[in-house]
Amino acid sequence: MSDILEAPAPMADGSRSGEVVLEVQGVMKSFGPLAVLRGIDLNLHAGEVLGLVGDNGAGKSTLVKILSGYSPQDAGRILLKGEEVRFRSVEDAAAHGIETVYQDLALIPQLPVYLNLFLNHEMTHYGPLHVLDKRKMRNLTRQYLDDINVNVPNINAEVGQLSGGQRQAIAVARATRSDASILLLDEPLAAMGARESRLIIDLVRGLASSRSVSMIIIDHNFAHLFELCDRVNVMQGGKITINQKTKDTSLEELTELMVSSYRSQIQQAGRA
């Protein structure tokens, strides 16, 4: 059986050979008397896809909010390529190359694909008149979607007419179009069929391998994580209790490790 890493310190060896682009060291967060994060240690390499899994209340969403700049940590450090940062806002995190795609995708169904791709970053021409340069946005949308192998035949179609997989792909494409180097994805395969899931799996792997985009993916489905990820971290009780490369374990083994770790925590709490 593969080793279980209890509350791991950042590792020097990733499943990929890229440099460490993100380090989380001892991050803590409380809401009143409730301690949600109890010292998170996590690292992410260039071009690596890291899965983050845990029960409801484990602290996954709180960690993502901190990394996305939505909420500050109470203690601990966040380092990007070795330099400590402390985000003041979501825009600040985005300026540092971190983008987040949530389950609701933040797309406008009534707008066409190309306008959703440039949402809040619309291109204009004719000087102070600020007329939308739709032709340029259409051309760049087609060029970028083709470049990352996202098949959307009609970029003039309203997003609401697309399949779930295509909408997810547009949300990911919008995040990476702005040169994001780290992408946080919340349940990217939720409620998708096999064909749509394959579209997103191929997109994630393509962005990681060809563009060295690093990703943290939250998912409750271990099978999804084995399809998508190079490595898996399990969060339990506000800490990361398991840190495993997917190539060194199996779905059944990781499930047993998670259960064993949970039992160990229950026993320790009982003795305390």
Secondary structure in CASP SS format (residue, H / E / C, confidence):
PFRMAT SS
TARGET T0000
AUTHOR 0000-0000-0000
METHOD secondary structure of the structure
MODEL  1
M C 1.00
S C 1.00
D C 1.00
I C 1.00
L C 1.00
E C 1.00
A C 1.00
P C 1.00
A C 1.00
P C 1.00
M C 1.00
A C 1.00
D C 1.00
G C 1.00
S C 1.00
R C 1.00
S C 1.00
G C 1.00
E C 1.00
V E 1.00
V E 1.00
L E 1.00
E E 1.00
V E 1.00
Q E 1.00
G E 1.00
V E 1.00
M E 1.00
K E 1.00
S E 1.00
F E 1.00
G C 1.00
P C 1.00
L E 1.00
A E 1.00
V E 1.00
L E 1.00
R E 1.00
G E 1.00
I E 1.00
D E 1.00
L E 1.00
N E 1.00
L E 1.00
H E 1.00
A C 1.00
G C 1.00
E C 1.00
V E 1.00
L E 1.00
G E 1.00
L E 1.00
V E 1.00
G E 1.00
D C 1.00
N C 1.00
G C 1.00
A C 1.00
G C 1.00
K H 1.00
S H 1.00
T H 1.00
L H 1.00
V H 1.00
K H 1.00
I H 1.00
L H 1.00
S C 1.00
G C 1.00
Y C 1.00
S C 1.00
P C 1.00
Q C 1.00
D C 1.00
A E 1.00
G E 1.00
R E 1.00
I E 1.00
L E 1.00
L E 1.00
K C 1.00
G C 1.00
E E 1.00
E E 1.00
V E 1.00
R C 1.00
F C 1.00
R C 1.00
S C 1.00
V H 1.00
E H 1.00
D H 1.00
A H 1.00
A H 1.00
A H 1.00
H C 1.00
G C 1.00
I E 1.00
E E 1.00
T E 1.00
V E 1.00
Y C 1.00
Q C 1.00
D C 1.00
L C 1.00
A C 1.00
L C 1.00
I C 1.00
P C 1.00
Q C 1.00
L C 1.00
P E 1.00
V H 1.00
Y H 1.00
L H 1.00
N H 1.00
L H 1.00
F C 1.00
L C 1.00
N C 1.00
H C 1.00
E C 1.00
M C 1.00
T E 1.00
H E 1.00
Y C 1.00
G H 1.00
P H 1.00
L H 1.00
H C 1.00
V E 1.00
L E 1.00
D C 1.00
K H 1.00
R H 1.00
K H 1.00
M H 1.00
R H 1.00
N H 1.00
L H 1.00
T H 1.00
R H 1.00
Q H 1.00
Y H 1.00
L H 1.00
D H 1.00
D H 1.00
I C 1.00
N C 1.00
V C 1.00
N C 1.00
V C 1.00
P C 1.00
N C 1.00
I C 1.00
N C 1.00
A C 1.00
E E 1.00
V H 1.00
G H 1.00
Q H 1.00
L C 1.00
S C 1.00
G H 1.00
G H 1.00
Q H 1.00
R H 1.00
Q H 1.00
A H 1.00
I H 1.00
A H 1.00
V H 1.00
A H 1.00
R H 1.00
A H 1.00
T H 1.00
R H 1.00
S C 1.00
D C 1.00
A C 1.00
S C 1.00
I E 1.00
L E 1.00
L E 1.00
L E 1.00
D E 1.00
E C 1.00
P C 1.00
L C 1.00
A C 1.00
A C 1.00
M C 1.00
G C 1.00
A H 1.00
R H 1.00
E H 1.00
S H 1.00
R H 1.00
L H 1.00
I H 1.00
I H 1.00
D H 1.00
L H 1.00
V H 1.00
R H 1.00
G H 1.00
L H 1.00
A H 1.00
S H 1.00
S H 1.00
R H 1.00
S C 1.00
V C 1.00
S E 1.00
M E 1.00
I E 1.00
I E 1.00
I E 1.00
D C 1.00
H C 1.00
N C 1.00
F H 1.00
A H 1.00
H H 1.00
L H 1.00
F H 1.00
E H 1.00
L H 1.00
C C 1.00
D C 1.00
R E 1.00
V E 1.00
N E 1.00
V E 1.00
M E 1.00
Q E 1.00
G C 1.00
G C 1.00
K E 1.00
I E 1.00
T E 1.00
I E 1.00
N E 1.00
Q E 1.00
K E 1.00
T H 1.00
K H 1.00
D H 1.00
T C 1.00
S C 1.00
L H 1.00
E H 1.00
E H 1.00
L H 1.00
T H 1.00
E H 1.00
L H 1.00
M H 1.00
V H 1.00
S H 1.00
S H 1.00
Y H 1.00
R H 1.00
S H 1.00
Q H 1.00
I H 1.00
Q H 1.00
Q H 1.00
A H 1.00
G H 1.00
R H 1.00
A C 1.00
END
